Amino acid sequence: MPDLTFDTSILTNTADLDPVSLDFPGLAPGATGRTLRQVKDDLLGSVLVDLPAGWVSGALVGQSEQQGYVLSGALSDGDTVLSAGTFFFHPAGHPFAWRCAEPVQLILVLIGPQIYQQAGDAAPRADAIVALQPNDVAVTPSVVDGKASGVIRRVLWKDPQTGADTRHLTIPKGVSGLGAEWHPCNEEIYCLTREEVAGDQNGLCPGCFLFNPAFAVHGGKRSENLAETTLLEWHDGFWEIYRYTD
């Protein structure tokens, strides 16, 4: 049994976070962000980004990979329009050219230093995901303890080497939580939607961000989900679920 931690998960309402200027080298000014998680060397791991109307990035390539999910507005990447609910993945060196006629909010997940350069004649990477709607992704069965969990899981991206992945989850009303559990990787969760139901005491509301560190026991008592919820969830390594019993 690895060394486990307790009470180390962090739940944040992103509306309470102060936006700061995103001064990434090579990125056009005007973008602001609210830090969801920092990683080693004070680098941003994930950030909630706001782009003002009329913002233009220019044609760029990133030094490291980035993935994102558009929450609101419409973000154009060349001739492709990424509407709300669209996911993308850019490997390092993949060219992109963003612009928005209206304000846009998106989540960015970043691996490595956030440095951008002019794209020049950089060719698109074959492993890039330019625009992906979750509903276009087949459902991956969610089975826990040999039984279907009831969770509708769509894997949007997966790293074949590290096992890191990003998922879109729909948790129907009536699905029971698993109780106390832990994972061997860091788990980040952003609540996209949650139906309003009288008496619902779940603290995970739309716009909330939950961070479960690797080997951190979380989940508490097994309980029934009272309201349909959709989540964006991403992991920095191979995800597996382990039940905790004291």
Order of alpha helices (4+ residues) and beta strands (2+ residues): beta-beta-beta-beta-beta-beta-beta-beta-beta-beta-beta-beta-beta-beta-beta-beta-beta-beta-beta-beta-beta-beta-beta-beta
